[in-house]
Amino acid sequence: MMDTSKTSGTQHRAGFVNIIGNPNVGKSTLMNALVGENLSIVTAKAQTTRHRIMGIVNGEDWQIVFSDTPGILKPSYALQQSMLDFVDVAIGDADVILYVTDVVEKKDKNEEYIEKLQKLECPVLIVLNKIDLSDQPTVLRLIDEWKQLVPRAEIFPVSAKEKFNLEGILESIIAKLPVSPPWYDKEQFTDKSMRFFASEIIREKILENYDKEIPYCTEVVIERFKEGSERYDIGAVINVMRDSQKGILIGKGGSALKRVATQARLEMEDFFQKKVFLQVFVKVEPDWREDRKMLRKFGYIQD
């Protein structure tokens, strides 16, 4: 990637660059590539990002605060509405919007958000992702179609997975940032706590190991998080909605839950760069996705 550590100007620039788009277009992969850290869950399943997650990139005279958001969808229950609320807030407080699409999705999907892009006063960059899965004539046609849809936007054909053609995005963002002191300490790379990432790593392993409704009916809560001189001591509870889901999560003789816990522990050790002692339990919390009290407890509703 090109060296963008210092811009040609002398004034410090800083701002919030919010990433929005439909599910499964590669928003989280893009942010992880731009930030250089695995901050957001990346799986083949839709709706893997539930919270608004910030990743911070610093140069000598600039700071970009990237914000990954849940995929745009038509809500079917209260949790999904809360996720969509994160997207709407991100559109409203952005200094720059990155709208991520890809080479296969239909441009009329969630048309109301395309209309919002057309009306935004802040700069808009449209990222046409997954060009490695297409050919040049198709990519050129899609670029032209997006130019017609959102004439004032800059369009960047990229492959976030292959980290291809990302330099231009960073250069364009830096040029568009407002003059401002940094919003965060220059050593900080995210606004989230280590406790948050522990819960996300467990949720990622659930997404990878279970099918159908199971991943979408679970919420991970870290109830114990202690850092010792030699290891982290972590206790987690996986909340599900029904006893049958609890049985599936645990598996015969606890084998399925043990597999998830082992995979999560190993990834935590890699992420935290320290040994981890992890205990995981499963609890039934009936219909928590519709319970505003539980959604507030889990951080989806802010008062």
ZASE-473653 format. One record per residue (C-alpha): x, z, y. Coordinates in Angstrom, 3 decimals. Each point is the difference from the previous one (the first is absolute). Example, Ala and Ser with C-alpha at 12.3 -4.5 7.8 and 13.67 -1.06 7.14 Angstrom:
// ZASE-473653
+----------+----------+----------+
!        X !        Z !        Y !
+----------+----------+----------+
!   12.300 !    7.800 !   -4.500 !
!    1.370 !   -0.660 !    3.440 !
+----------+----------+----------+
***
This chain:
// ZASE-473653
+----------+----------+----------+
!        X !        Z !        Y !
+----------+----------+----------+
!    0.000 !    0.000 !    0.000 !
!    1.242 !   -0.768 !    3.485 !
!    1.550 !    2.726 !    2.135 !
!   -2.690 !    1.091 !    2.445 !
!    1.562 !    3.381 !    0.739 !
!    0.461 !   -0.817 !    3.684 !
!   -2.064 !   -2.221 !    2.251 !
!    1.284 !   -1.941 !    2.996 !
!   -1.796 !    2.272 !    2.491 !
!    1.153 !    3.401 !    1.152 !
!   -3.345 !    1.816 !    0.108 !
!   -1.156 !    1.810 !   -3.110 !
!   -3.101 !   -1.418 !   -1.666 !
!   -2.311 !    1.786 !   -2.408 !
!   -3.505 !   -0.453 !   -1.315 !
!   -2.517 !    0.054 !   -2.823 !
!   -0.271 !   -3.063 !   -2.235 !
!   -3.070 !    0.270 !   -2.196 !
!   -0.351 !   -2.018 !   -3.199 !
!   -3.530 !   -1.021 !   -0.986 !
!   -1.536 !   -2.469 !   -2.423 !
!   -2.130 !   -0.367 !   -3.109 !
!    0.865 !    1.727 !   -3.293 !
!    2.810 !   -1.422 !   -2.152 !
!    1.579 !   -2.294 !    2.616 !
!    3.251 !    1.978 !   -0.005 !
!   -0.274 !    2.338 !    3.009 !
!    1.779 !    2.874 !   -1.722 !
!    2.695 !   -2.274 !   -1.441 !
!    0.585 !   -1.394 !    3.491 !
!    0.305 !    3.417 !    1.630 !
!    2.333 !    1.288 !   -2.704 !
!    2.184 !   -3.094 !    0.482 !
!    0.068 !    0.354 !    3.796 !
!    0.658 !    3.758 !   -0.071 !
!    2.442 !   -0.065 !   -2.894 !
!   -1.716 !    2.903 !   -1.771 !
!   -2.693 !    0.145 !   -2.687 !
!   -2.543 !    1.830 !    2.129 !
!   -3.212 !   -1.701 !   -1.182 !
!   -1.293 !   -0.432 !   -3.531 !
!    0.360 !   -3.552 !   -1.278 !
!   -1.988 !   -1.008 !   -3.104 !
!   -2.055 !   -2.979 !   -1.147 !
!   -3.205 !    1.999 !    0.497 !
!   -2.083 !   -0.178 !    3.167 !
!   -0.515 !    2.990 !    2.322 !
!    3.311 !    1.631 !   -0.870 !
!    0.599 !    1.132 !    3.598 !
!   -2.499 !    2.686 !    1.004 !
!    1.645 !    1.600 !    3.009 !
!    1.656 !   -1.317 !    3.132 !
!    3.730 !    0.265 !   -0.715 !
!    2.661 !   -0.381 !    2.670 !
!    3.526 !   -1.315 !   -0.522 !
!    2.531 !    0.147 !    2.809 !
!    2.800 !   -2.512 !    0.620 !
!    2.626 !    0.625 !    2.668 !
!    2.523 !   -2.047 !    1.915 !
!    2.349 !    1.133 !    2.739 !
!   -2.476 !   -0.801 !    2.758 !
!   -3.300 !   -0.365 !   -1.858 !
!   -2.318 !    1.783 !   -2.436 !
!   -2.794 !   -1.596 !   -2.067 !
!   -2.642 !    2.292 !   -1.472 !
!   -1.633 !   -2.043 !   -2.766 !
!   -3.361 !    1.137 !   -1.318 !
!   -1.324 !   -1.140 !   -3.396 !
!   -3.784 !    0.222 !   -0.341 !
!   -2.557 !   -0.281 !   -2.816 !
!   -1.307 !   -3.464 !   -0.793 !
!   -3.037 !   -1.200 !    1.938 !
!   -3.124 !    0.234 !   -2.162 !
!   -3.733 !    0.518 !    0.171 !
!   -0.434 !    3.724 !   -0.777 !
!   -1.935 !    1.004 !   -3.122 !
!    0.418 !    3.772 !    0.412 !
!    1.180 !    2.558 !    2.555 !
!    3.681 !   -0.118 !   -1.030 !
!    0.127 !   -3.747 !    0.625 !
!   -1.676 !    0.460 !    3.387 !
!    2.686 !    2.524 !    0.926 !
!    2.668 !   -2.483 !   -1.099 !
!   -1.573 !   -2.702 !    2.171 !
!   -0.050 !    2.447 !    2.921 !
!    3.813 !    0.199 !   -0.283 !
!    0.108 !   -3.796 !    0.442 !
!   -2.245 !    0.044 !    3.073 !
!    2.090 !    2.731 !    1.631 !
!    3.162 !   -1.982 !   -0.751 !
!   -1.432 !   -3.069 !    1.751 !
!   -0.865 !    2.076 !    3.043 !
!    3.347 !    1.739 !    0.537 !
!    2.478 !   -2.780 !   -0.838 !
!    2.670 !   -1.379 !    2.296 !
!    0.379 !   -2.913 !   -2.439 !
!   -2.274 !   -0.998 !   -2.910 !
!    1.354 !   -1.528 !   -3.202 !
!   -2.888 !   -1.665 !   -1.808 !
!    1.074 !   -0.758 !   -3.564 !
!   -1.604 !   -2.783 !   -1.988 !
!    1.318 !   -2.052 !   -2.904 !
!   -0.029 !   -3.534 !   -1.388 !
!   -3.037 !    0.488 !   -2.233 !
!   -2.564 !    2.125 !    1.851 !
!   -2.906 !   -1.634 !    1.804 !
!    0.249 !    0.142 !    3.780 !
!   -3.694 !    0.850 !    0.419 !
!    0.343 !    3.252 !   -1.942 !
!   -1.063 !    2.842 !    2.334 !
!   -0.533 !   -2.389 !    2.897 !
!   -0.808 !    2.825 !    2.405 !
!    3.660 !    1.056 !   -0.062 !
!    1.163 !   -3.525 !    0.814 !
!   -2.306 !    0.171 !    3.013 !
!    1.627 !    3.313 !    0.981 !
!    3.430 !   -1.656 !   -0.182 !
!   -1.195 !   -2.727 !    2.333 !
!   -1.077 !    2.566 !    2.602 !
!    2.964 !    2.379 !   -0.140 !
!    2.093 !    0.383 !    3.124 !
!    3.119 !    1.162 !   -1.841 !
!    2.330 !   -2.540 !   -1.683 !
!   -1.092 !   -1.195 !   -3.451 !
!    2.349 !   -1.220 !   -2.725 !
!   -1.592 !   -1.631 !   -3.043 !
!    2.133 !    0.366 !   -3.111 !
!   -0.718 !   -2.657 !   -2.624 !
!    1.323 !    1.751 !   -3.093 !
!    0.831 !   -1.112 !   -3.573 !
!    1.292 !   -3.446 !    0.999 !
!    2.186 !    0.173 !   -3.120 !
!   -3.230 !   -0.626 !   -1.965 !
!   -0.847 !   -3.167 !    1.919 !
!    1.501 !   -3.309 !    1.150 !
!    1.062 !   -1.255 !    3.423 !
!   -2.984 !   -2.306 !    0.710 !
!   -2.440 !    2.828 !   -0.763 !
!    1.926 !    2.482 !    2.136 !
!    0.143 !   -2.443 !    2.943 !
!   -3.744 !   -0.640 !   -0.304 !
!   -0.744 !    3.739 !   -0.011 !
!    2.215 !    0.585 !    3.038 !
!   -1.918 !   -2.683 !    1.883 !
!   -3.352 !    1.488 !   -1.039 !
!    1.009 !    3.483 !    1.161 !
!    1.236 !   -1.424 !    3.319 !
!   -3.461 !   -1.421 !    0.541 !
!   -1.691 !    3.276 !   -0.975 !
!    2.165 !    2.268 !    2.179 !
!    1.720 !   -2.274 !    2.547 !
!    1.917 !    2.742 !    1.817 !
!    1.561 !    1.454 !   -3.158 !
!    3.489 !   -0.678 !   -1.303 !
!    0.013 !   -0.981 !   -3.664 !
!    2.757 !    0.912 !   -2.460 !
!    0.070 !   -1.458 !   -3.542 !
!    1.829 !    2.546 !   -2.185 !
!    0.472 !    1.442 !   -3.448 !
!    0.019 !    3.765 !    0.396 !
!    0.718 !    0.481 !   -3.692 !
!    3.116 !   -2.195 !    0.206 !
!    0.844 !    1.305 !    3.517 !
!    0.046 !   -3.618 !    1.191 !
!   -0.347 !   -1.035 !    3.660 !
!   -0.579 !    3.540 !    1.351 !
!    2.672 !   -0.135 !    2.748 !
!   -2.212 !   -1.919 !    2.406 !
!   -2.733 !    2.626 !   -0.278 !
!    2.330 !    2.789 !    1.115 !
!    1.431 !   -2.077 !    2.842 !
!   -3.471 !   -0.898 !    1.257 !
!   -1.220 !    3.609 !   -0.211 !
!    2.977 !    1.396 !    1.901 !
!   -0.522 !   -2.531 !    2.789 !
!   -3.650 !    1.073 !    0.317 !
!    0.486 !    3.783 !   -0.034 !
!   -0.771 !    1.833 !    3.246 !
!    2.824 !    1.666 !    1.875 !
!   -0.124 !    3.587 !   -1.239 !
!    2.179 !    2.832 !   -1.290 !
!   -0.143 !    0.471 !   -3.786 !
!   -3.151 !    1.650 !   -1.337 !
!    1.834 !    1.681 !   -2.865 !
!    3.467 !    1.356 !   -0.671 !
!    2.362 !   -2.869 !   -0.797 !
!    0.867 !    1.598 !   -3.357 !
!   -3.654 !    0.119 !   -1.113 !
!   -1.296 !   -2.795 !   -2.251 !
!   -3.663 !    1.052 !   -0.441 !
!   -2.653 !    2.342 !    1.368 !
!   -0.976 !    1.160 !   -3.490 !
!    1.288 !    3.104 !   -1.778 !
!    1.846 !    0.172 !   -3.314 !
!   -3.135 !    1.675 !   -1.388 !
!   -1.988 !   -3.130 !    0.895 !
!    2.454 !   -2.277 !   -1.796 !
!   -0.105 !    2.213 !   -3.088 !
!   -3.781 !   -0.491 !   -0.175 !
!    0.319 !   -3.759 !    0.602 !
!    2.563 !   -0.378 !   -2.786 !
!   -2.363 !    1.700 !   -2.464 !
!   -2.889 !   -2.184 !    1.185 !
!    2.168 !   -3.089 !   -0.422 !
!    0.649 !    0.935 !   -3.650 !
!   -3.733 !    0.489 !   -0.554 !
!   -0.611 !   -3.507 !    1.394 !
!    2.640 !   -1.405 !   -2.313 !
!   -1.155 !    1.779 !   -3.172 !
!   -3.810 !   -0.080 !    0.136 !
!   -2.590 !   -2.768 !    0.306 !
!   -3.547 !   -0.433 !    1.281 !
!   -1.418 !    2.790 !    2.147 !
!    2.496 !    2.761 !   -0.821 !
!    2.548 !   -0.649 !    2.824 !
!   -2.785 !   -0.292 !    2.584 !
!   -1.643 !    3.273 !   -1.028 !
!    3.142 !    2.138 !    0.298 !
!    1.553 !    1.887 !    2.893 !
!    3.326 !    1.798 !   -0.311 !
!    0.541 !    3.297 !    1.803 !
!    3.401 !    1.708 !    0.133 !
!   -0.711 !    3.719 !   -0.248 !
!    3.610 !    1.181 !   -0.329 !
!    3.068 !   -1.552 !    1.610 !
!    3.164 !    2.094 !    0.131 !
!    3.487 !   -1.269 !    0.682 !
!    2.742 !    1.998 !   -1.684 !
!    3.741 !   -0.418 !    0.169 !
!    0.041 !   -2.100 !   -3.162 !
!   -3.523 !   -1.405 !   -0.430 !
!   -3.517 !   -0.444 !    1.336 !
!   -2.720 !    2.075 !   -1.682 !
!   -3.266 !   -1.956 !    0.250 !
!   -3.488 !    0.775 !   -1.275 !
!   -2.670 !   -2.700 !    0.221 !
!   -3.719 !   -0.219 !   -0.754 !
!   -1.664 !   -3.326 !   -0.784 !
!   -3.649 !    0.171 !    1.055 !
!   -2.492 !   -2.175 !   -1.903 !
!   -3.757 !   -0.396 !    0.235 !
!   -1.136 !    0.498 !   -3.618 !
!    1.026 !    1.790 !   -3.206 !
!    0.315 !   -3.352 !   -1.770 !
!    2.598 !   -1.099 !    2.569 !
!    1.892 !    3.243 !   -0.524 !
!    0.155 !   -0.729 !   -3.721 !
!    1.325 !   -3.514 !    0.558 !
!    2.623 !    1.213 !    2.479 !
!    1.275 !    2.675 !   -2.343 !
!   -0.117 !   -2.161 !   -3.129 !
!    0.304 !    1.037 !   -3.625 !
!    2.040 !    3.168 !   -0.229 !
!    0.881 !   -0.337 !    3.691 !
!    2.098 !   -3.110 !   -0.683 !
!   -1.336 !   -2.137 !    2.864 !
!    0.417 !    2.703 !    2.647 !
!    3.481 !    0.805 !   -1.289 !
!    0.992 !   -3.667 !    0.377 !
!   -1.257 !   -0.102 !    3.597 !
!    1.737 !    3.293 !    0.856 !
!    3.301 !   -1.156 !   -1.512 !
!   -0.066 !   -3.318 !    1.866 !
!   -0.924 !    1.748 !    3.249 !
!    2.731 !    2.617 !   -0.399 !
!    2.678 !   -2.635 !   -0.554 !
!   -1.112 !   -1.979 !    3.057 !
!   -0.146 !    3.161 !    2.115 !
!    3.564 !    0.829 !   -1.009 !
!    1.082 !   -3.461 !    1.121 !
!   -1.981 !    0.268 !    3.267 !
!    1.010 !    3.579 !    0.870 !
!    3.537 !   -0.310 !   -1.407 !
!   -0.369 !    3.377 !   -1.689 !
!   -1.223 !    1.324 !   -3.336 !
!   -3.757 !    0.649 !   -0.266 !
!   -2.023 !    2.452 !   -2.079 !
!   -3.544 !   -1.392 !   -0.085 !
!   -3.211 !    1.513 !   -1.351 !
!   -3.187 !   -2.088 !    0.032 !
!   -3.557 !    1.191 !   -0.689 !
!   -3.359 !   -1.799 !    0.012 !
!   -3.113 !    1.391 !    1.699 !
!   -3.582 !   -1.299 !    0.202 !
!   -1.302 !   -0.221 !    3.575 !
!   -3.442 !   -1.669 !   -0.375 !
!   -0.618 !   -3.025 !    2.234 !
!    2.793 !    0.928 !    2.421 !
!    0.058 !   -3.551 !    1.450 !
!   -3.388 !    0.623 !    1.666 !
!    0.625 !    3.636 !    0.991 !
!    1.038 !    0.180 !    3.664 !
!    1.324 !    3.532 !   -0.469 !
!    2.317 !   -1.165 !   -2.788 !
!    1.007 !   -3.143 !    1.918 !
!    0.940 !    2.209 !    2.945 !
!    2.020 !    2.261 !   -2.333 !
!    1.799 !   -3.028 !   -1.447 !
!    0.860 !   -1.316 !    3.484 !
!   -2.341 !   -3.012 !    0.194 !
!   -2.145 !    1.390 !    2.815 !
!    1.620 !    1.307 !    3.160 !
!   -1.965 !    2.321 !    2.294 !
+----------+----------+----------+
***
